[in-house]
Structures are given as structure tokens and as C-alpha cells.
Amino acid sequence: MTERADVAATRLAYDTVAGDYAELLADELATKPLDRAILAAFAEEVTAAGGGAVADLGCGPGRVTQHLAGVGLRAFGVDLSPGMVEVARRRHPTLRFEVGTMAALDIADASLAGAVAWYSIIHTPIERQNELFAEFARVVRPGGWLLLAFQVGDEVVKLRHAYGHDIELDAYRQSPERIRGLLQGAGFAEFARLEREPVVPEKSRQAYVLAVRSQ
């Protein structure tokens, strides 16, 4: 099967920036208490539901995976970019990281207690995002949890320079109400939503959605 152009572009862009991206964002969570709070809420809900494996989907260099492991979850990471996975394995050698695509995960049905897609749905064109949510629903067990983070809006941002490199990458802003509909269509129920104003250098409102897989 021929690979979609947006998938190839995303892999190439993140392979290109992997090292610098990891350095620039290494301590970002330390400066964002609301981000840590929603990750903590996700971790507590997963634990209260019985615990189990949690996938950080689109994990990049593994900073969120490491944070989840640090709050007691059995977390592992999956990313499209081999360059990012290489950096993640080097920076977090005790954790598991695999190369893979969110639209076709090498994860067994209903085997996850939870999944996190932390700003990782944003490079998939809007008309194909239902594929991602269907895959999330396949791998998260009934009663399991899903946490999403994304920028709010309705525009496409064309990234041509980022993290010190020239790249060709599109980023899709998201409507929280449309995301709610995609969740419902895939078998998730939105449990909580948090939106906040941008913090420099962000330019858009940020949204976090916590959802539970229907029984």
C-alpha cells in the first residue's frame, strides 16, 4: 500500500528535528501545572479502574511517557518517527518505545488500560481523524481511559521552520465539539474537558479532553 503523503511528511519532519525538539522541550512539563494536573487525573482514573498498560501514542522523545511512568503507570511509547524513538530510548533507557503509526497500532485489541495522544492527532487531516479514534477504541479496553491534548481552532498551520530546522509539515487546529463527536462515534464518552489560554510561545488556546471507553 502506498503511504499517504501526510504520514511521510510527518515522519520526515520529526526525524529532522528530533534531537533539538527533545532538548528544547525536555523541562516543559515543569513549567505547566495544568498540564501536569490533567496527566495526574488521567493516571488516577487509570489506577482506580484497575491499572494496566498505558500507551503514549505519538510519544516523540518520551517526556510524557517518562512523566506517566513517574506517577506510577506502566507506560510505553509509540511514535511514527524512528529518529524520535531513537532519542526516547537513549533518554529513557528503562522504558519501552516502538516505531508505529497511530492509524494501525501493533497493539492487541482491548489490551490497554489507557492511552494518551498528547498533541499527536494534530498532523492527521481532519477528514481522516475518525480512523485514529477507531484505532484508539480498538486497543483501549472497555472502562479504559483516553487523554487528548490539542490546539483549539479551525485553521491549518503550515510549519516551514521549527526547532531550528526547515521542514514541511501541516498542523490542524481542532474544534473541541468536533472531537467530542469523534469520541462518541468511536465508543468513548467525554468525561472532562479543560481549555486554557496560550502561554508564550503558543498562539492558540489549548484543550485537554479526558474520555472513558464505553462498556
N, C-alpha and C positions, 0 to 999 in steps of 0.2 A: 504494500500500500504506500502511495506517495505521501510523504509527510507534509502537513499543512504549513504554509509559509509563515504564519504567525508563530507556530511552535519552533520552527528552525530559527527564526529571528530572536525569539526569547532566549533560546539556548545560547546562541552566539553572543548576545548582549551580556548575559550573565557570566558566561565563560570569560569574556573580555574584562569585566570589572571585578571579578571575584575577590582578588586579594585586597584591592583598595576598598571595596564595599565592606569587607569584613573588618578592616581596620577602622574605617570611619564610623561604623555603627556598633562597634564592639560594646560600648558602655551606654547605648541609647536607652535601654530599659531603666537604668539607674536614674535617669532624669525625667521619667514619665510615670508618675504614681498611678494615674488612671489606667494606663496600660497594664501595670503590674496588678492592679486590683481586679481587672476583668480576667486576667490569666489565673489569679488566685481563686476567683469564684468558679471558673471552669474546673480547676484542679479539685476543689472541694466537692463539686457536684459529681465529678467522675468517681472520686473516692467513696462518696456516700452511696453511689449506685453499685458499689462492689469492686471498683477498680479494674485494672487490666491494662492491656497495651494501648498506648495513645500515639497516633501518628501526627507529626508536624509536616504538613503537606505543602511543598514549596518552601522547604526549610532554609534555603540559602546556606550561609556559613554556620548555621546551627545555634545561633544565640538564643532563639526562643526554645529550641529543643533542650538546650542546657538549662534554661530557666525552669522549664517544666520538670525536668529531672531533679532540679534543686528543690522543688516544692513537693517532691515525693512521688511523682508519676513515673511509670515505666514507659518513657518516651523514646521514640526513634524518629529519624528524619528521612524524607524522600524529596528529591529535587531533580528537575529536568536537566540541570547544568552539571556535567561532570566536573567542571572547574570548581563550582561551589561545593560539591560533595567532597572533593579532594581537600579543600580548605577546612570544611567542617570536620572531617576525620582527623586532620592534623591538629586542629584547635581543641577538639573534644574527643580524645582517643578512647575514652571508656564508653562512648555511646555509639549506636549503630546508625549509619547513614547509607542510603541506597540511591542510585540513579533510577528515576522513573517519571512517568507522566501522570498527572492527576486525572486525566480522562480515561486511563486504563492502568489502574494500580495493580501491582503484583502482590495483592493482599487478599486473603481468603474472605469469603462472604461472612458478614456479621461477626468478625473476629476482633474488632476494636471497641474498647470502652469509650473512646472519644477520638476526635480529630480536630486539628487546628489548621485553618488556612489563613495565615497571617499576612495580609496584603499579597496573596498569591493567586487570587482569581482575577486580578486586575489586567492581566495581559491576554486573557481569552476574550475574543469578540463576544459582544452581548448576545448575539443570536445563537451562540454555541454554549453558553454557560449552563444551560439545563443539563448538558452532558456531564459536567463536573458534579452537579448536585445529585444526579442519579448515581454516579460512582461513589460519592460520599455516603449516600444512603445504602449502597450495596455493602460497604465494608464496615459501617458502624452498626453495632448490634441494637436491637430494639431496647429502648431505655438509655442508650448511649448518648453522648453529647457532642455537639459541633460548635466550634467558635470561629467566627469570621471577623476579619478586620479589613477595612477598605476606605478609600476616599469617596466622599459624597459629591455627586454632581451628575451631569448628563453629557459631558463632553469627552472627546478623545484627545489625550495629551500625547503629542508626538515628541518623544525624547530623542534628541540627536547628540547630546553631550551630557554625561553623567559620571560621577565618581572619578573624574579626571580622564575620561576616555570618550572618544567619538563612537556613538552607537546608533542603531536604527531600531527603535522599539516603541510600540504604541501602548499606552496605559489608559484603560477605560474607567472613568468615574462611574459610580454606581448609585442607583436610586434605592434607598432602604426599603421602600414599599415594593419595588420590583423584586428585590432579594427575598422579602417575606413571601411573595407569591411563588418564587422558585423553590423555596424551602418547603412550603406546603405541598407543592406539586410533586416533590421528591419523597415526601413522607416524614418531614420534620415539622415540629411546631416551634415557632419562635417563643422563647421563654423570657428574654430580656434584650433590650437594645439601649446602647449608650452612644450619644453623639457629643462631640466636643469641638470647640473652635480650633483653628490651626495654630500651631506653635512654630515659630521660625525655625527652619526654612520652609515649612509646609505652606501650601497655598490654598488648600481645600479643607472643609470640615472633615473630620474623621469619624467613622462609625464602627461599632463593635456589636455583633449580634451573637447571642448565645441561644442555641436551639437544642431540642431533645428529639431523638428518633422515636417515632411513634411505635407503640407496642404492636 
